Amino acid sequence: MLLCFGWLKAQKYEVRSSVGVTYYQGDLSPLPVRFSFSKGHPAIGMSFGIETNKFFSIHTKFLKGTLSGTDSEASGQGRRRRNLHFETYLYEVGIISEFYFNAFIKPLDKYGIQLYYTTGINVFHFNPKARYNGEWVALQPLGTEGQGDNSLPGNKQKYSLTQVNLPFGLGVKFNLSNSLIMGFEVVPRMTFTDYLDDVSGEYVNYEQLKSSNGALSAALANRTGEYLESEPIQVATGTQRGDPNDNDWYLYTGMYFGYKVGVPSPAVIQKAALKDKPDL
């Protein structure tokens, strides 16, 4: 009986439901510096995890959100003049671990708090779009930086809309009861793509891009003319459009409520203890 009770007590499964906000950081952020995030959008998620011991747990997570950025909110006139913007949905699934600090900060246990560092790996899907003539247009198929045309400089292929990211951040969770928990997380995602926003490298000359990838591609690749209320602006192929040396990031911050499965209630613990008490 004691062995079975010990096994039951060791299994701590958690089902969580979360709500929060996702923020984008990249070439269309307000400031041309790291960790300048654009406005946030609501996000929702779910997870299932196993707390193997008081130091570590592992979870499968799903997150759905939205990312966006626009030059209209940029701090510099040059970037506002570039006049680009995007918005994309975001679907993410991954394996995430949590490492608890309670072993080093003993007073946390007294108050039913677990402070943790979280990291893992996610696969996510995105599809950047821009508004043009009242409609949202998917940008990746257009090859706005000349992708897909082997005759253009760089011979670039179209970027994949499914990518991998590495999350890492901090969280804290509280015991509301023996089975219910509440937590908060701040977790940036480091991606391996510079195309969350469809902006990375260089312009292709308007007429050249129009000839190779079509009029819509040329119109959405260089929108300075719209900003100046003029005809399309002609720039030489190779003129800087974005920063290819700095991949895009995004940030999730939010709260969750969870339910612990497989944790014996105080009544069960007391009953088991009385049952195993030796007769005097």
N, C-alpha and C positions, 0 to 999 in steps of 0.2 A: 504493500500500500504506500509506504513512504517513497519507494522508487517511482511508482506511477505518479504520485503527487509532485515529486521533484521534477519529473519530465514535463508535467502539465504546467507547472509554474515557470519553467524555462522558456516555453514557447510563447512569444509575444508577437502576434500578428497585428498589423495596423492597416486599416482602410481609411484613406483621407480624401476629402473633397476640398478644393482650394479655389480662391478667387483673388485676383491681383491685377497688376498693371505691367505691360511690356513697353520697353523704351528702346529706340534704335540709336546707334552711334556709327557714323561713317562719313562719307564725302558730303552728305547733305545735312549734317548736323548744324546747329546754330553757330558753333565756334569751331575753327579748324584745329582743335586739340583733342587728345584722348579724354574720354569720359565726359564729352559734351553731348548729352542725350537730347533727342527730339521729344516732342510731347508724347505722353503715354496713352495707351489704349487698354481697355479692359481685357482680361484674360481669365480663363477658367481651366481647371485641371483636376485630375484624379490620380491616385497612387495606391499601390499595395506593397507592404513591406514586412520584413521580418527583423525583429530586434534580437540578434543572436546572443548578446550579452549586454552588460551595462556600458560597454565602451563603443559598441559598433552595431549598426543596422544597415540593411540594404533594401532598396525599393525599386520597383518598376513604376515609371511615371509617364503620364500623358498630359500635354499642355496644348491649348488652342488659344491663339491671340492674334494681334495685328501689329504691324510696324509701319511707320511712315516717316518721311522727312521732306523738307522743302527749302529751297533757296530763298523763299520770300521771308523766312525768319532768320536768315544769316546775318551775322554781325557786320560783315564787310560788303561794301558796294559792289566789288567785283564778283562776289558769289551771288549776290542778288541779281546782278545783270546776267549771270549764267542762266538763271530762271528755270532750273530743273526741279522736279518733284517726283515722288513715288508713294505708293501704298501697297502693302502686301499682307495677305493672310499668313498665318504661321501655324503649322502643325508639327508637334515635337513629341517624340517618344524616346525613352532612354532608361538606362540602369544607373541608379544614383546611390551612393553610400553616404552615411552620416557617422562622424567620429565625435563622440561626446567628451566634453571637458570635465565632467563631474568627478572623475577620478582625481583630478588635480585641484578642483575647487569644491571641496567637501560640503560647504554650507548650502550649495544648490539643492542637494537632496532633501534637506530639511524643509524646503519650501516647495517641493514638487516641481522643480525647474530642471530642464535639460538644455544646456548650451552646446551647440555642435558646429563643426565644420563639415560642409557637404561638397562632394565632387563626384564625377563620373563621366559618362559619355552619352551623347544624344544624337539621334538622327532626326533631321528636320526638313520640312518641305516648305517652299515659298514660291511666289510668283509675282514679281514687281509689276505694277501697272501705273500708268499716268493718265491724267484726264486730258482729253483732246476733243474739241468740238462737242462738248457735253457728254462724252462717253469715256469709260475707263478702258484703256487699251493695254493688253499684255505686251511688255517690252522685250522679253527675252527672244521671242520668235523673230523680231525685227532686226536684230543684230545692229544696234545703234552705234556701236564702236567698230563696225566692219566685220563682226564675227560671221563666219559662214561663207565668206567670199575669199577663196584662196588667192585671188589676184591682188588683194589689198595687202599693204605692209603688215608684217607680223603674223600673217596666216593664222589668225585666231579662230578657235572653235567656239561654238556657243556654250556658255557655262551651264552646268547642271543645276536644276531646280531642287535637287535633293542633296543635302550636304550633311557633314558631321560637325558638331561643336563640343567644346569642353566646358562644362559648368563648374564654377567654384565660388563658394560664398559662405555666409554664416546664417545660422538660424537659432531659434529658441522655441521650446515647447513647454506647455504647462499642463499638469494633470488637473482637469476639472472635476474628475471623480475617479473611481477605480478603473473605469473603462473609457471615459471620454477625455480627449486631449484637445488643446488649441495651440497653434504655433504661428510663428512669423518667420519669413525668409527674405534675404536679399542676395540674389545669385546672378552675377554677370555670366554671359556666355561668350567664350572666345571662339569665333568661327574661322574657317579656313577658306573663305571666299570674300572677294571684294565687290560682289555683285548683288548683295541684298537690295541695293538701290538702283541697280543697272548702270552704275557709274564707277569707272575704275581708271582707265588709261587716257587715251588720246582721241581727239576728234578726227573724223575723216571728212575731207572736203565735201561740202553740201552736194554739189553736182555729181561728184564721184560716188558718194553714198547713194544718192537718188538713182543713179544708173545701175548700181550693183544690187542694192537691197530694197529699192523702191522709195516712192515719194513719202510714204508714211514714216519710214525709218529715218529719212533725212529730216523730216519736220520735227520729230521727237528727239533727235540726237542733239540738235542745236536750236534752242528756243530763245536765244538772245533777241532775235528779231521781234518776237512777240512782246518782249519786255520794252523794247524801244519803239514799238508800234511802227515797224518798218518792214521791208522785204527781208527774206532770210539772209543772215549775215554769213558771208563767205570767209572761212578761215582755212589755213593750209592744213593738209593732212599731217598729223603729228603734233598739232597744237595741244597743249595739256588740257584735259577735261576733268580728270580726277587724280587721286594719288594712288598709284598701283602698289606702293610699298607699305600700305597700311590697311590690313583687312578690316572688315566690318565687325562690329560687336552688337549684341543686344543684352538687355538687362530685364530680369523678372524680379519683381518684389511683390509680396502678397502674404496672405494669411490662410490658414487651413483649419478645419475641424476634423477630428479623426475618432475612430472607434477601435479599441483594442479587442481583438478576438483571441480567445484561448487563455485569458488571464483569469484565474480563479477569484471570485468575489470574497470579501472579508468573511462572509458567512460560511463559504465553502472551506476556507482556510481554517476557521475555528472548528468546524465540524470534523475536518480531517485530523486536526491536532488532538481533539477529544477522543476520537476513535482509536488513535494510535497510542493513547496514553496507557501505560501498563497498569494493570490492576494491583492495588496495594493489599 
